[in-house]
Amino acid sequence: MKRKVVQIAGFTKVISLPSQWVKKNNINKGDELDVIEQNRSLIISTNKENRKAQKAVIDLSKIDEGIIWPILASIHKTGYNEIRINRLNSNVRKVIHDKIPSSLFGFEIIEQSSDSCLIKNIAEGTPANFKSLKRKLFMVTSSQAKQSLEFIRKKNRSEFEEIFSLEETNNKLSNFCQRLLNEEITDMKNRYEYFIVWLLENVGDGYRDICREISKEKDIKVSSDVLKAYEKVNEAFEEYHELFYKFSLPKIAHFHETCKANQKNINLLLKKKTGQDAVVLAHLLSINRTLYDFIAATIFLKAELDLGV
């Protein structure tokens, strides 16, 4: 939308606020708004106390089962506090009961009938929580990496359930971190923070998928050189974890070379491996490529660069 600038009292220039935004956020005469200058942009926002709780009403009865959860997760991440689901069927009901408690932090089913249910946020988070939750997300992802390798080495399929439990925690933390970021003023740094959280979830999904595939096998048979490649990818993640909190450009350059060496090694192994080895290597290659994706976002967040702005 566009707004014309109006000049009053000689030098003061003003623009009007969009009426829909004013109504949605319950803005009244005399209220204070936050105005942040960001290069050529001005970001105008109101505090959380002035905002009305966002509510969504949806019908998922004709949606493919595989898409139901991504839709609910997206609504949660966007910042809605209540989700009413109408025309419940067995597919929707199953997803709700399987996923809401395990993956949507702070959300509970508080009403349910034969044909509808209400899901509500009962635990408010604050932006101050974001840093501590992100640290926990790093730690959970690190545990997924270490424990999955240990369980494969021990050839103990029964312990893979611990990895699946950690993956649920990973999802819950990443979803809530993304929700907190969406509730705040959107600037470039928030976008890159969001991307890093999303990548941490992807790394966790990669380790989950390895365990999911291996747990289907009657006997676990992964060769020593593939386990060594697994260890190297885990070490790369730990290298990134450390440099994120103790950043320097030489460290990020070294991390880039680590990922590059891992990719070369995995590709060489894939040319001569089959069976479980090939399955593990394919997932390790995907995880390693995700680690590459951290680099640009981390440089933007952490490096003190003179960009001429």
N, C-alpha and C positions, 0 to 999 in steps of 0.2 A: 504494500500500500504506500501511497505518497501523501505527504502533508505539506501545505504551504507555510512558509515562515512569515509570521506577522511581527512587525516592529512596533514597540510601544515605548513611550517615555524617552524618545530620542535614540537610545542605544540598545535597549533590551529587546531581544528577539525571542519569540515563543512559537510553539506548535501545539496543536490540540492532541489529546490522547484518544486513541480509537475507542469508540463507545462500547464495543463488545468486550474489549480487554478491561475497561473500567468496570463494567457490570460483572464480569466473571470474577474479578479480584476484589470486588466490594470496595472500590475507591470512592472516598467522599471528600468534600471540600475540607481543606486543612490537613489532610493526611500527608505524611512525609514519604517520599519515594527515594530510592537509591538510584543515583545516576553515576555510571562509570564510563570514563573516557577510554576508548581502546582504539588507538591509531585514528582512523577516519570515522569510527563508529561511536555512538553513544548507546549504552545499554541501560534501560530503565526497568527497575524491578521494585516489587513490594515485598515486605517481609512475610514470613510464613503465617503469622497470626492474622494477617489481613486476607489470606486466601481462603476461599471456600473449598471444602473437601471435594475432590474430584470423584465423580461416580460414573460407572460404566454399566450399561445394560446391553447384554448380548444374547444372541441365539446361535448356538453351535450345533444344532441338531442335524444340519445338512452338511457340516464340514467334515472332511476326511479325518479319520482318527489321528493320523500322523501329524496333522497341522494344528490340532486342538491345543497341545501344550505350548508350541511356539507363540500362538496367539495370546494365551493367558500370561506367559512370561513377558511378552512385549507390553501388555497393558500394565503389568506390575512395574516394569522398569520405567515406563513413561511417567509414573507418579500417581496413578489412581489409588484411592484409599478404599473404595468399595467396588465390587464387581458382582452384579446380579446376573445370573445365568438362567435364562428361561428355556422351556421346552427340553428338559433334561431327557437324555436317552442313556442306554447302558454304556455306550462308548464314552460319552462325556462324563458320566458318573465315575467310571473307572479311572479316567485321567485325573479328575479332581481329587479323588481319594488317594491315588498313588503319588501325585506330584505336589499338591499344595502343602502338606505337612513337611515334606522332605526338601523342597526346593525354594519356596517363597517365604523368606525370613519375615516373621511378624504377622503373617496372614493366617487366618483361621476361618473355617466354615462355621458361621454362627447361626444360620437358619437353613433348613432344608425341608422341602415337601416332595411330593411325588413327581412334580414337574418343574421345580425351580430350586435354586439355592442362592444364598448370599454369602460372599467371601469378603471379609473386612480386615483392614490393617489394624492391629491392636497394639503395635509396638512402634512408636515413632522413633526414627533415627534422626541424627543431626549431622550436618556437614563435618563437625568435629570428629565424628565416629569414623569418617572415611579413611583416614590415615591408618588407624589401628586395625580396621577391617581389612585393608589392603595388605598390611603386614601378615595378618592371619592367612589371607589367601595365598600369599607367597609360601608360607610355611606348610600349608596343606598340600599345595602342588609339589613342593619339595618332598614331602612324605610319600605322596603317590609315586614319585619317581624312584625313591630309594626302596620302598617296601615292595613294589612290583618286581623290581630286579631281584631282591632277596628271595621272594616267594618262588620265582621261576628257578633260581639257582637251587633252592631247597626241594623243588618239584612237589610242592605242597599246594594242590589246587583248592583245598578247603579254606585256606587263608586268603584266597582272592576276594572273599566277601568283605574283608576289611578295606580293600581297594575300592570296591563299589560304594561302601559307606563313605569313604573319604571323598569320592567323586560327587556324592550328593552334597557334602559339606562345601566342596568347591563351587558347585552350582549355586547353592544358597548364598554364599558370600559374594560371588561375582554378580548375581542378580541384584543383591541389595546395594552393593557398591555402585552399580550402574544406575539404580533408582536414585540414590543420594546425589549423584552427579547430575541427573536430569532435573532434580528439584532445585538446583542452584542456577545461578547466572551462567549462561552458556558462553564460554570464551574459548580461544584456541587451546589453552592448556587443558581445560576440561575435556575437550574432544580427544586429545592425545591420552589423557588419563583413562578415559572410557575405552579407548582402543587397547591400551595395555591390560586393563582388567579383562577385556574380551579375549585377548590372546592367552592370558593365564588360564582362563576357562578352557580354551582350545587345547592347551598343553595337557591339562588334566584329562580332557576327553581322550587324548591320544594314548595316555597310559591306561586308562580304563579299557579302551578298545583292544590293546594288547592282551590284557588279562582276560577279557571276554572271549577272545579267540582261542587263547591257550587253554582256558578252563574247559573248553569243549572236547579237548583231546583226552583220550584214555591215559596215554603216557606223555609226559613232557620231555621233548627231545630238542633242546636248543644248544647248538654247538658253542664251544668256548670262544671262538673268534667273534661270534654274533653277540655273546654276552659281554665281551670286551667293548664292542661298538655301543652296546646299550649303556655301559658304564661311562663311556666317553660323552654320550649325549646327556646323561645325567650330570656329569661334571660341567658341561657347557651351561646347563640351566643354573647350577650353583654359581658359576662364574657371573652369569647375568644377574642373579639375585644379589650378589655382593656388590657389583658395580652400580646397580640401581640406587643403592643407599650410600655408596662411596664412589661417586661418579668421577671419571676423568676421561678426556678424549683418548689418551693412550690405552686405557682399559677397554674402551668400546672398540677401538681398533683391533686389539688383541682378541676380543670376543668375536669379532667378524672373522678373523683368521681361524679361530677355533671351529666355528660353524662351517667354514669353507672346507677345512680338513675333514670334518666329520662327514660332510656330504660326499666328498671324494671317496672316502673309505667305504661308506655304505653302498654307494653305487658300484664299486668294485666287487663287494661281497654279493650284491644282488645278482651279478652275472653268473655266479657259480653255485648259488644256494637254491634249495627247493623246500617244500613242506613248511614246517613250523618256522624254520630259519627265515624263509622268504617272507612269511607273514609278519614276523617281528621286525624284520628290516624295513618293510614297506611302511609300517607305522612309525618306526624311528626316523625314517626319512621325512615323513610328514611333520613330526615333532620338531626336527632340526630346521625345517623350512619355516616353521612358525617362530622359532627362536630368531631367525634372520629378521623377521618382521618387527621385532622389538626395537631394532637399532634406530631407525629414523625417528620414531616417536620419542624414544628416550633422549636422543640428542636434542630434540626440540625442547623437552621439559627441563633437562639438566644442564645443558651447555650454555655458557655465557658467551653468546655470539653477537658481534656488532653487525646487525642486519640493515643498518641505515634507515631505521624507522623511529 
